[in-house]
Amino acid sequence: MASMEQTIESLRQAITVSPENLPLRQLLAETLLGAARYDEAEREFRQALAMAPRDEGIKLGLARVYFQQDKNS
């Protein structure tokens, strides 16, 4: 079984090959969120949101990151 760090690194490598792959970027963002790497997750969710500004799932993911960072005002 791959470690969380190996999974994150694999996803980052895949994104370098396919930077416009929205599902891949979302998966990386969700994985970073699950690993409590909130700043990195926020960056990935923001990039995904720039690609799909109306996507509710991305907005929800970004909101979850903000909640974890206490950016809820």
N, C-alpha and C positions, 0 to 999 in steps of 0.2 A: 504494500500500500504506500502510495506517495505521501510525503509529508506536506503540510500546508505550504511551506516555503517552496518545495519543489513544484507544487501545483501553481503557485503564483508565478514562479519563474517561467514555467512552461506557457502559461497564458500570456505573459509579457512577450515571450519570443514569438508566439503565434500572432500577436497584434503587430509586431514589427513587420511580419510578412503580409498581413492583411489589416491595415490600420482602419479601414472603413467598415470592418465587420462589426456591426452593432451588437448582435447577440454575444459575440466573443468579448467585447468591451464590457457589456453588462455583467457577464459571468465573472470577469476579473474584478469589477467593482463590488459585486456581491461577495466574492471570495475575500477581498480585502476587508470589507465590512465585517464579515464573520470572524476575521483574524484580528479584529479591533485595531486595524490600521486605518484609522478614520480619515486622516489627511489625504492619504493615497486614494482611498475609496471616494472621497469627495472629488478629487481631481478626475478620476475615471468617470464618475457619474456626470460631472459637468461636461466632459468631452462627449459622452454619449448623448446628453441633452442637446448639445450643439448640433448633433447629427439628426436628432429626432425630437424637436422641441415640443411636440404634442403628446409624446409617449408618457402615459400615466404611470407605468411601472418604473420608469427612470425617475420621474418626479417623486414617487413614493420612496424609492431607494435613497435619493438625495435627502429627503425629509428624515429618513431614519438615521442617516449619517449626522445631520444637523442635531437631531435629538440626542444622539450619543455624545456630541461635542458641546451640549448645552447651548446651542445656537437656536433657541426656540422663542426668541422674543420678536 
